[in-house]
């Protein structure tokens, strides 16, 4: 059985599907299945139309809950706690724990529901239907998966977590099969540690190159954040200028991808590693 909870900067609250005390996740949620597909069509002069694009839209969901207590005061306390953890300023997220222990998160904003108070003094039950909007369509795994790292361990040594690694004249070259178990593509954060370079990263034909060599201890992070790609060093400084022309930042498609990573003039201190989070269409 999966478990649903709400977490935020103001605390956390489990939402069991049954119980006699607290906030219970009632049957009949809407909008917590698959996200909507937004389509764009083009009229055809010959009649009919042609599909131009499809993208996942935001989720508008209804979360029915029943608040139970031994007294009206206890019901009010549970209701006020639910309000605190769902305040927009607290950045609330739904958290689903699957039967295998994996946790997935989906941020949301409450846009309505919960306006009604107790039906009468002495009531020990209160039904709310919270209206929420989820800007992101997919649930994201809490745990990051790691790619690599690729590094020179010694003149002949290979790291055991690599599919293949060839070391020659202090150059590191690795090819790795990556299985993305998600339902949609996932952006990858790359962490590249000097010395060495240039460094090339390619996943299924899409990739980028850091054209300048890195110094000892220099760390470059290539990351998708706030809907844009950034390239920074260990001090947080912008190092986007290190990229070669026309970079194509790779994303992992569902299924198996092939990553090819190379670094010239590498040493045992050099490494290239990737991190990504699985994105899924969970159905509650």
N, C-alpha and C positions, 0 to 999 in steps of 0.2 A: 504493500500500500504506500502511495506517495504521501508526503506530508507538506502542508502549505503553511507558510509563516510570513509575517511582515517584519522587516528590519529597517531601522532608520537611525539617525543620530540621536533620536529621543528614546530609543529603546527597541525592544522586539516583542512580538506577540505571536504565539502559535495559534493556528486556526484549525482545530480538529474538526472532523466531519460529524462528530457526535460528542455529547457530554452533557453534564447537568449543571456545570458552573463555569462561567467565563464567556468568551466569545467563540461561537461555534459557526463554522463555515456551512451554511445551509445549502440544500440542493437547489439546482437551477441557475448556476452562473451563466452569463452570456458574454461572448466576446473573448473567452479564454480558450478557444479552439485554435484553428489555423488563422493567421492574420489575413486581412483582405488583400487581394491583388488589384492594383491600380493599373488600368490598361489605357494605352493611347492608340487611336485608330486613325487611319488616313483614308479618305474617300477615294474610290477608284473611278476614273472617267468611264470605264466599261461597266460600271455597276458594282454594287457591294462595297467592300472596304478591305483594307490590309492592316494587320496588326503591326504597329511600329515599336512599341515597347511595353514591358510589364515590370512593375516594381511592387514590392510589398509596402502596404500602407500602415498607418498608425492603428493601434487597437483602441477601440472604445468598448469598455467592458462594464458589466454590472456584477458586483460582488454582494450577494445576499448573505447577511450574517444574522444570527440570533444571539442576543446578549442575555445571559442567564445569571441569576444571583439568588442568594438566600433572602435578600431584602431589597427594597427599592434603593437604599443607599449603596448596596454592593453593586447593583446593576449600573447605577450612575458612575461608580468608580471604574468599572470595566469600560463603560462607554467613553469616559474621559480619557482613559489610557489609550483606547483605540484612536481617539481624535489626536492625541499627542503624537503617536508614532506615524500618523498619516499626514501630518502637516507638510506642506510643500517645502518649507524652509529646511525640514529635517531630511529631505531627499529620500523618501521611502522607496523600498523595493519589495516586490514579491520574491520569496525564496521557496523553491520547490526542492525537496529532498527525495530522490528516487529510491526504489527498493535496494539498489546496489550501493547506496550511500553518496552518489554523486549529487552535488548541489548546483542548481541553476538559478540565475537571478534575472528579474525583469523590472526596471524602474517604472514608476507610475506617479501620476498626480491625481489627487481626488478633485473632481470637478462638480460633484453634487452628491446628494444622499446624506442621510443622518440628521436631517433637519427636525425630525419628529422627536419629541420627548416621551416620557412614560405616559401610557394611556390613562393611568390613574395612580394616586398615591397608594403604595402597598404592592404595586405590580412587581413581579419578579422575572419578567420577560419583556424584552424590547426587540422588535424586528427592524432592521435597517437594510436598505439596498444601496450600497455605496456605488456611485458612478465614478469611474476612473478612466483616465486616458494614458496609454503607454506610447511614448514617442518612438521607441524602438520596437520593431515587430517581432524580434526573436529573443528567446531565452539564451543567456550566455553562461557558460560554465564558470563556476567560481575558481576552479583549479586550472592553471595554465599548463599546456603541454609543451615539452621542450624538444627542439630539433638540435641534434649535435650534443655537445660542442665538437667542432672540428678544430684540432690543434695538432702540432708536432709534439709528440711525447718524447721521442728520442730519434736518433738517426734511422732507426729501423722499427721502432715500436708503433703499434696501432692502438687506438683507444677502443675498448670493447663495445661501446654503444654506437659505433659507426657501421653502416652497411659496407662501405668501401672507403679506404683512405690510402692514397699513394703519396709517399714522401720522397722528394728528390731534390737535392741541391738546396735544402732549406725552403722548399716550396711545399705548401699544404694544398692538397686537392681532395675534395670529398664529394661522393655522390650518395644520397640517402633517399630511400623510399619513405614517404610520409603518408600515413593513413588518417584522413580527417573523417571522423565518424559522425560529423554534424550533418544537418539537412541543407545547409547553404554554405557559401564560401566564408572563409575566415581570414582577416588580415593578420600579418605576421610582424612581430616586433623583432628586429635584428640587433644584437649586441656584438660589436666587433672590437676586440682588444688587441692593441699593438704590442710589440713592434711588427711592422711588415706592411706590405701593400705594393702596388694596387690590390684591391680586394674586389672580387666579382661574385655576385649572388644571382642565381637563376633558378626559377621554378617553372617547369613546363613551358619554357620559352619566354617568360617575362622576368626581367631582372634589372639590376643596377650595378654600377661600379663606383667605388671610391678611388679616385684617380691618384691622389697623393699618398705617399707612405705615412704610416702612423708611427709615432714615437713610442718608446717604452712606457707602459702604463697609460697610454692614451686610449680612451674608450669612446667609441662612437655608437650612438643608439639611433636606429631608424625606426620610427614609430608612427602608427596611425592613431591620432588623438584629436578629439573635437572635430571629426569629419574632415581632417586634412592630415597630410604626411609631414612629419618634422624630422630633421637630422640635427642632433645635438651631441656635444661632447660631455665629459664627466663633470664639467663645471656648469652645464646648462646652456652654454653658448651655442648660437645657431651656426651649424657647419654645413648647411645645404650646398654651399659652393664646392664642397668636396666631390659632389656627384658629377658623373660624366654627362654627356648630352642625352636628352630624351630618356630619362629613367622611367622604367615601368615597374612600379612596386608590386611584387607578386602577392597574390592571395591564394590560399589553399582551397581548391574546389573540393566538394564532397567526394569521397573515395580516395584513391591512391595518387599521389603526385610524386614527381622526381625532382629533387633539388640538387643542383651542382654548385659547389662553392670552392673558390680558389683564393689563395693569398700568397703572393711572392715575398721573398726575403723573410719568411716566418721563422720564429724561434719557439722553444718550448713554452714561453710566456704568451705566445700569440693564440688567439682563439676566435671562432665565429660561432655564435649560437642564435637560435631562433626560438620565439615563444608565441603561442597562439592559444585562443580560447575557442572551444567548440560552441557553435550556435545552432539551436534546435527549435523546431516548432512543436513544443509540448502541448498536449491536449489535456486540460483539467476537467 
